Amino acid sequence: MPRYETPEEFRYRIHHVRPRFKNNVERVLLFVATELSQLTPMTKKDFDKKFNRALRLFPGNAVAAEKTISNWRTEISSLFGMILHDPATEMCMPSDVAKRLAEKQDLVEFFKYFLYTFQYPGGHIKPHEVKKIIDKGIKFKPAQYILNLLDTAEKIKKRRFGISKAEATHCIFNDLRVTRDGCSASEVIKLLDNNRKSGLDYDWSGDIIRYAGDILDYMVYANLLKKNGEFYYLNLSEKEAILFFIKKSVWFNRYDRLYGTSFELSKLQEIGFTWLYYVSSFIGKIRFETDVLSYLNVDKAKYLRLESIAHKQLISEFMQRAARKQGVKTKDIGDTGEALVQGHECMILKKRSREDLIPKVVILPNHLAMGYDIRSFEPDDTFKFIEVKTTISNSSLDFNRFHLTDNEFNAAKSYDEKYYVYRLMITRAGIKLFVIRNPIKMYKKDLIEVTLGEGAEMQFKTNAGKFEELLIWGA
């Protein structure tokens, strides 16, 4: 089959750092963010040493070469912007990117932030490669371009339109007419159509398509795209975020003055440090929180029915909001986790014929600082004090870590058998619930590892608790 090749005069291959943990990226990022968030500002030498020590705790890294661990640290810092470095003082510290992911446990939101600022050139690329990009005149934001192209194609064709990794590589990423000259989406759509009609194939070699493929995969992690076979399509449940990417694009302009000039690599190093602060500056200022109901493809009619039932049972704030707004746009992943667990507890009581206790199952306001999220009951009237730890991810993770604040840790010690941690994992495939009763007791039995710092980092074994089916209120 004949192949399409980017015309030689326009062919230039752009690339970026590819993490060695690409195939396990979500799990690694959650681990790293949690570890980083515990570190305080310190000299780069001390920071690197402590962070390397933490990276060795990740499964499989205990016997890794020191160079491998250092490469992980560099990739995490440069590509994902999790570490800030002040060259004037030689101090390092965790960025707001790392702190936000550690706190919110929302990987979908994390990848939206990452892609929103990602561009060529950027501080995630080594200075000598940045110089090549500038010398070629390239200015390119891949996520925005791809979203705009797919959106434009669907408006023109009045049907779904997808793109493959090979098409994105040879018709977009490696073509200066796009990355340098700003070729319109409609022109690239015509090129794709002509190639398809002509039966042209592409070079699908892994080392050729990997960089465009990375961005497309990250866009799936961000819930902006869905993959079907070899093609990537817009995720129409994320219309608001997609339009924001297209209409509200931002650009890191510190490199702009270097185009068409002669300059030393040291200038790029200086700009590279400011890039990390630029990336971190958007965290929390744009609403990229995940709409959990949309993410899980929850049926609106079912939620309307659940709202009616919940209203009668006097615990319907969450469901009422779902019915009123035809979906829940959560301010915080934790809020949704707490609402789901509240419904779960109410269903347990209903099944045990203790409907009289249902109105007493309450989510406590944060300002009360009780050390737990939900007050519930056993069917025998015994109190249950539940702390909910929720993570949302594009794929199912075997993630057995959570953080307790000092207040939560002290509450766990005080309430003993009445204190529970509900570890909730929300993925596209559904929801998993792991329940730990009396985590302090599990710690004393060596079923939970505890690292004390600002609060307690808890890492549990599967026999520290049990998986339970999450019961949906009213179902």
Wavefront OBJ file of the C-alpha trace (Angstrom):
o trace
v 0.000 0.000 0.000
v 1.421 3.430 -0.930
v 2.404 5.697 1.954
v 1.875 9.366 2.583
v 4.986 11.247 3.673
v 5.234 14.835 4.821
v 6.913 16.789 1.992
v 10.628 16.966 2.764
v 10.786 20.774 2.725
v 8.146 20.886 5.498
v 9.252 17.848 7.486
v 10.526 18.467 11.011
v 10.018 16.073 13.886
v 9.163 17.762 17.173
v 9.470 15.782 20.370
v 9.386 16.044 24.138
v 10.508 14.178 27.247
v 9.014 10.685 27.347
v 8.809 9.373 30.916
v 10.189 5.899 31.472
v 6.995 5.155 33.389
v 4.664 6.106 30.499
v 2.783 2.798 30.681
v 2.182 3.302 34.396
v 1.951 7.072 34.365
v -1.248 7.583 36.379
v -0.175 5.399 39.273
v 3.300 6.952 39.343
v 1.961 10.512 39.279
v -0.355 9.921 42.235
v 2.493 8.366 44.198
v 4.922 11.142 43.297
v 2.487 13.971 44.057
v 1.759 12.476 47.470
v 5.453 12.123 48.298
v 6.397 15.552 46.963
v 3.644 17.346 48.847
v 5.284 16.284 52.117
v 8.598 17.975 51.300
v 9.398 21.489 52.465
v 11.585 24.030 50.614
v 15.256 23.086 50.884
v 18.483 23.259 48.921
v 18.459 21.477 45.585
v 21.052 18.992 46.796
v 18.988 18.006 49.842
v 15.728 18.048 47.876
v 17.098 15.740 45.187
v 18.421 13.363 47.829
v 15.109 13.187 49.730
v 13.022 12.894 46.588
v 15.243 10.134 45.197
v 14.815 8.284 48.483
v 11.032 8.613 48.163
v 11.088 7.411 44.535
v 12.770 4.194 45.651
v 9.640 3.369 47.648
v 7.651 2.940 44.444
v 7.233 -0.775 43.618
v 10.119 -2.014 41.490
v 12.458 0.895 42.245
v 14.173 -0.496 45.338
v 17.059 -1.993 43.347
v 16.997 0.474 40.432
v 20.238 2.205 39.473
v 20.738 5.686 40.888
v 20.784 7.071 37.346
v 17.329 5.596 36.695
v 15.946 7.216 39.844
v 17.517 10.563 38.922
v 16.013 10.312 35.434
v 12.579 9.802 36.988
v 13.086 12.922 39.086
v 14.159 14.987 36.077
v 11.251 13.813 33.920
v 8.706 14.486 36.650
v 10.096 17.969 37.138
v 10.506 19.031 33.504
v 7.525 17.384 31.796
v 4.877 17.608 34.501
v 6.085 20.693 36.375
v 5.870 19.162 39.846
v 9.046 20.736 41.239
v 9.974 24.420 41.401
v 13.637 25.433 41.374
v 14.885 28.919 42.201
v 18.379 29.167 40.653
v 19.137 32.370 42.561
v 18.890 30.652 45.947
v 19.368 27.041 44.751
v 16.191 26.132 46.638
v 13.662 23.527 45.481
v 10.081 22.924 46.569
v 6.956 21.058 45.424
v 4.860 23.058 42.957
v 1.144 23.758 43.170
v 0.766 21.121 40.440
v 1.999 18.422 42.837
v 0.112 19.801 45.837
v -3.171 19.974 43.921
v -2.933 16.388 42.681
v -1.982 15.129 46.145
v -4.935 16.953 47.694
v -7.641 16.394 45.066
v -6.590 12.969 43.745
v -8.129 14.002 40.412
v -5.921 12.713 37.605
v -8.396 13.800 34.948
v -8.148 17.395 36.161
v -4.346 17.055 36.389
v -4.013 16.122 32.729
v -6.322 18.956 31.681
v -4.035 21.457 33.413
v -0.995 19.764 31.888
v -2.349 19.883 28.332
v -3.754 23.394 28.651
v -0.272 24.903 29.043
v 1.723 22.340 27.032
v 3.392 23.907 24.003
v 6.391 23.854 21.675
v 8.709 25.471 22.656
v 8.450 24.934 26.400
v 10.605 24.422 29.455
v 9.831 20.697 29.383
v 12.329 20.350 26.503
v 16.126 20.431 26.849
v 17.651 23.817 25.898
v 19.493 22.586 22.789
v 16.226 21.113 21.452
v 14.336 24.311 22.289
v 16.898 26.214 20.209
v 16.214 23.975 17.210
v 12.471 24.586 17.572
v 12.969 28.359 17.754
v 15.371 28.323 14.804
v 12.690 26.505 12.788
v 10.123 29.137 13.752
v 7.793 26.616 15.431
v 5.004 27.807 17.741
v 2.534 25.013 18.411
v -0.030 23.983 21.035
v -0.960 20.386 20.190
v -3.983 19.807 22.435
v -5.749 22.967 21.304
v -4.984 22.254 17.650
v -6.259 18.666 17.760
v -9.445 19.615 19.606
v -10.125 22.421 17.147
v -9.454 20.135 14.183
v -11.835 17.422 15.400
v -14.481 19.988 16.346
v -14.195 21.692 12.943
v -14.365 18.362 11.108
v -17.537 17.317 12.919
v -19.191 20.652 12.168
v -18.298 20.360 8.472
v -19.251 16.709 8.078
v -22.191 16.615 10.522
v -20.896 13.307 11.894
v -18.202 11.884 14.163
v -14.629 12.296 12.955
v -11.514 10.680 14.416
v -7.774 10.808 13.879
v -5.093 8.133 14.286
v -1.644 8.479 15.832
v -0.025 8.084 12.416
v -2.263 10.737 10.844
v -1.557 13.141 13.700
v 2.177 12.485 13.339
v 2.595 12.923 9.593
v -0.132 15.495 8.898
v 0.222 17.664 12.020
v 3.153 17.152 14.404
v 5.889 16.631 11.807
v 4.624 19.210 9.305
v 5.990 22.754 9.530
v 2.985 24.004 7.595
v 1.053 23.310 10.807
v 3.573 23.775 13.613
v 5.274 26.841 12.097
v 2.880 28.349 9.580
v -0.395 27.747 11.433
v -2.127 25.832 8.638
v -5.876 25.921 9.268
v -7.793 22.933 10.598
v -9.941 22.831 7.458
v -6.848 22.447 5.251
v -5.556 19.533 7.334
v -9.015 17.930 7.233
v -8.900 18.107 3.420
v -5.463 16.471 3.464
v -6.706 13.669 5.723
v -9.769 13.121 3.536
v -7.685 12.991 0.354
v -5.237 10.517 1.891
v -8.094 8.284 3.023
v -9.825 8.404 -0.354
v -6.521 7.610 -2.070
v -5.931 4.646 0.238
v -2.616 6.031 1.485
v -1.039 4.487 4.563
v 1.560 5.989 6.934
v 4.738 4.947 8.682
v 3.418 3.479 11.947
v 6.847 2.731 13.457
v 6.779 3.179 17.217
v 9.705 5.582 17.317
v 8.008 7.720 14.641
v 4.478 8.080 16.043
v 5.295 8.013 19.763
v 5.294 11.774 20.393
v 1.963 12.523 18.752
v 0.727 9.311 20.361
v 1.748 10.535 23.808
v -0.303 13.712 23.460
v -3.347 11.830 22.170
v -3.092 9.379 25.072
v -2.729 12.229 27.573
v -5.877 13.749 26.061
v -7.680 10.476 26.785
v -6.403 10.615 30.381
v -7.817 14.159 30.526
v -11.192 12.820 29.321
v -11.061 15.196 26.337
v -10.838 12.368 23.803
v -12.119 8.827 23.585
v -10.282 6.087 21.725
v -12.082 3.600 19.504
v -9.778 1.175 17.735
v -6.903 3.166 16.265
v -8.859 6.436 16.128
v -9.301 9.216 18.689
v -12.585 11.156 18.883
v -13.880 14.123 20.857
v -15.466 13.139 24.150
v -18.751 14.997 23.753
v -19.491 14.813 27.475
v -16.624 17.319 27.919
v -17.964 20.004 25.568
v -17.426 22.793 28.084
v -13.760 21.937 28.654
v -13.143 21.361 24.927
v -14.562 24.768 24.010
v -12.502 26.368 26.774
v -9.326 24.839 25.322
v -10.227 26.069 21.833
v -11.452 29.566 22.715
v -9.311 30.456 25.758
v -5.856 29.358 24.686
v -2.823 30.763 26.523
v 0.774 31.112 25.360
v 4.058 31.249 27.275
v 5.731 34.135 25.436
v 9.148 34.324 27.092
v 10.772 32.639 24.076
v 9.120 34.917 21.502
v 11.774 37.631 21.515
v 14.440 35.061 20.579
v 12.914 34.192 17.195
v 15.077 35.452 14.336
v 17.996 36.289 16.656
v 21.272 34.703 17.715
v 21.417 33.621 21.366
v 23.260 31.380 23.816
v 21.797 28.251 25.413
v 22.210 29.854 28.841
v 19.381 32.235 27.922
v 17.095 29.243 27.384
v 18.035 27.801 30.764
v 16.986 31.036 32.460
v 13.642 30.998 30.657
v 13.208 27.305 31.456
v 13.108 28.043 35.181
v 10.290 30.564 34.696
v 8.344 28.008 32.626
v 7.792 25.855 35.726
v 6.331 28.810 37.622
v 4.140 29.640 34.614
v 2.677 26.114 34.509
v 2.026 26.166 38.241
v 0.336 29.586 38.083
v -2.860 28.194 36.502
v -3.546 25.598 39.185
v -6.867 26.233 40.899
v -7.616 29.303 38.760
v -9.409 27.421 35.972
v -12.339 25.116 36.693
v -11.185 21.783 35.349
v -12.693 19.711 38.184
v -14.136 16.484 36.881
v -17.886 16.222 36.383
v -18.143 12.790 37.962
v -21.660 11.930 36.766
v -20.755 12.789 33.193
v -17.468 10.908 33.544
v -19.315 7.779 34.670
v -22.054 8.216 32.024
v -24.752 8.203 34.696
v -28.248 8.267 33.216
v -30.100 11.504 33.962
v -33.499 9.784 34.267
v -32.131 7.465 36.935
v -30.867 10.425 38.926
v -34.234 12.158 38.656
v -35.816 9.030 40.107
v -33.196 8.820 42.852
v -33.755 12.472 43.694
v -37.434 11.872 44.343
v -36.717 8.953 46.661
v -33.926 10.781 48.462
v -36.089 13.832 49.021
v -38.623 11.719 50.875
v -35.835 10.324 53.052
v -34.503 13.786 53.940
v -30.970 13.204 52.650
v -31.415 14.557 49.147
v -29.072 17.529 48.835
v -26.773 15.692 46.436
v -29.591 14.182 44.393
v -31.612 17.404 44.298
v -28.601 19.156 42.845
v -28.312 16.423 40.237
v -31.953 16.830 39.174
v -31.920 20.633 39.183
v -28.754 20.949 37.137
v -29.234 17.780 35.100
v -25.852 16.591 36.288
v -23.455 17.389 39.099
v -20.534 19.681 38.405
v -18.560 18.908 41.527
v -16.439 21.530 43.190
v -14.361 18.793 44.629
v -13.966 15.088 43.963
v -14.163 14.541 47.712
v -17.676 16.016 47.819
v -18.931 13.400 45.380
v -17.158 10.605 47.235
v -18.788 11.678 50.485
v -22.222 11.848 48.839
v -21.810 8.351 47.399
v -20.692 6.942 50.753
v -23.585 8.664 52.522
v -25.984 6.945 50.125
v -24.156 3.642 50.650
v -24.571 3.879 54.413
v -28.260 4.728 54.077
v -28.823 1.702 51.852
v -27.160 -0.568 54.420
v -29.526 0.719 57.099
v -32.508 0.367 54.775
v -31.626 -3.251 54.004
v -31.339 -3.922 57.748
v -34.767 -2.343 58.367
v -33.342 0.653 60.237
v -34.934 3.422 58.159
v -35.338 5.396 61.385
v -31.562 5.977 61.441
v -31.309 7.179 57.835
v -32.008 10.886 58.536
v -29.209 10.813 61.126
v -26.533 9.802 58.587
v -24.923 13.159 57.880
v -21.966 14.686 56.080
v -20.219 17.033 58.492
v -19.228 20.543 57.340
v -15.470 20.939 56.921
v -15.288 23.886 59.296
v -16.252 21.642 62.219
v -12.903 19.824 61.840
v -14.150 16.670 63.546
v -11.511 14.438 61.974
v -14.011 12.498 59.865
v -16.442 13.243 57.021
v -19.585 11.246 57.795
v -21.374 10.234 60.964
v -23.246 7.000 60.401
v -24.585 4.079 62.421
v -24.387 0.340 62.692
v -27.820 -1.337 62.681
v -27.424 -1.797 66.475
v -27.241 2.023 66.949
v -23.444 2.079 67.410
v -21.797 5.163 65.913
v -19.603 4.927 62.808
v -17.177 7.763 62.087
v -16.144 7.598 58.438
v -13.307 9.391 56.668
v -13.723 9.206 52.871
v -10.664 9.218 50.595
v -11.588 9.476 46.923
v -9.436 9.188 43.796
v -10.594 9.597 40.212
v -8.532 8.149 37.379
v -8.876 7.256 33.717
v -7.857 3.672 34.476
v -8.196 1.346 37.431
v -5.252 1.747 39.784
v -4.043 -0.519 42.539
v -3.549 2.552 44.693
v -3.239 1.624 48.343
v -2.186 4.954 49.814
v -4.023 7.811 51.476
v -3.226 10.760 53.706
v -4.701 11.538 57.119
v -4.362 15.018 58.570
v -3.216 15.383 62.174
v -6.845 15.896 63.160
v -8.006 12.782 61.295
v -5.161 10.690 62.702
v -6.008 11.773 66.251
v -9.688 11.011 65.640
v -8.734 7.539 64.423
v -6.804 6.959 67.655
v -9.690 8.244 69.771
v -12.565 6.337 68.161
v -10.810 2.960 67.695
v -13.298 0.410 66.311
v -15.809 3.138 65.489
v -13.439 4.856 63.035
v -13.441 3.829 59.370
v -11.559 4.869 56.263
v -13.527 4.369 53.041
v -11.086 4.315 50.103
v -13.069 5.112 46.956
v -11.699 4.701 43.421
v -13.769 6.182 40.576
v -12.875 5.125 37.028
v -14.749 4.883 33.740
v -15.297 1.206 34.477
v -17.134 2.047 37.690
v -16.466 2.547 41.376
v -14.471 0.445 43.832
v -14.842 0.761 47.580
v -12.283 -0.532 50.090
v -13.180 -0.259 53.784
v -10.646 -0.151 56.621
v -11.944 -0.346 60.174
v -9.741 1.032 62.957
v -6.676 1.982 60.871
v -4.583 2.475 64.023
v -5.185 -1.149 64.989
v -4.253 -2.218 61.452
v -1.059 -0.184 61.801
v -0.178 -1.965 65.046
v -0.751 -5.293 63.284
v 1.725 -4.228 60.537
v -1.034 -4.175 57.933
v -0.624 -0.442 57.374
v 2.658 1.441 57.048
v 2.574 4.934 58.543
v 4.932 7.801 57.755
v 4.434 10.745 60.076
v 5.046 14.288 58.879
v 2.350 16.875 58.339
v -0.277 14.318 59.266
v 0.248 10.679 58.329
v 0.893 8.942 55.023
v -0.828 5.553 55.148
v 0.006 2.627 52.872
v -2.164 -0.421 53.450
v -2.097 -4.098 52.548
v -5.204 -5.705 51.103
v -5.809 -7.677 54.297
v -6.055 -4.417 56.266
v -9.693 -4.191 55.205
v -12.086 -5.476 52.582
v -13.666 -4.526 49.284
v -17.383 -3.825 49.450
v -19.948 -3.296 46.738
v -20.928 0.360 46.703
v -24.673 0.522 47.254
v -26.361 3.322 45.311
v -29.087 5.049 47.269
v -32.529 4.284 45.888
v -31.297 1.715 43.362
l 1 2 3 4 5 6 7 8 9 10 11 12 13 14 15 16 17 18 19 20 21 22 23 24 25 26 27 28 29 30 31 32 33 34 35 36 37 38 39 40 41 42 43 44 45 46 47 48 49 50 51 52 53 54 55 56 57 58 59 60 61 62 63 64 65 66 67 68 69 70 71 72 73 74 75 76 77 78 79 80 81 82 83 84 85 86 87 88 89 90 91 92 93 94 95 96 97 98 99 100 101 102 103 104 105 106 107 108 109 110 111 112 113 114 115 116 117 118 119 120 121 122 123 124 125 126 127 128 129 130 131 132 133 134 135 136 137 138 139 140 141 142 143 144 145 146 147 148 149 150 151 152 153 154 155 156 157 158 159 160 161 162 163 164 165 166 167 168 169 170 171 172 173 174 175 176 177 178 179 180 181 182 183 184 185 186 187 188 189 190 191 192 193 194 195 196 197 198 199 200 201 202 203 204 205 206 207 208 209 210 211 212 213 214 215 216 217 218 219 220 221 222 223 224 225 226 227 228 229 230 231 232 233 234 235 236 237 238 239 240 241 242 243 244 245 246 247 248 249 250 251 252 253 254 255 256 257 258 259 260 261 262 263 264 265 266 267 268 269 270 271 272 273 274 275 276 277 278 279 280 281 282 283 284 285 286 287 288 289 290 291 292 293 294 295 296 297 298 299 300 301 302 303 304 305 306 307 308 309 310 311 312 313 314 315 316 317 318 319 320 321 322 323 324 325 326 327 328 329 330 331 332 333 334 335 336 337 338 339 340 341 342 343 344 345 346 347 348 349 350 351 352 353 354 355 356 357 358 359 360 361 362 363 364 365 366 367 368 369 370 371 372 373 374 375 376 377 378 379 380 381 382 383 384 385 386 387 388 389 390 391 392 393 394 395 396 397 398 399 400 401 402 403 404 405 406 407 408 409 410 411 412 413 414 415 416 417 418 419 420 421 422 423 424 425 426 427 428 429 430 431 432 433 434 435 436 437 438 439 440 441 442 443 444 445 446 447 448 449 450 451 452 453 454 455 456 457 458 459 460 461 462 463 464 465 466 467 468 469 470 471 472 473 474 475
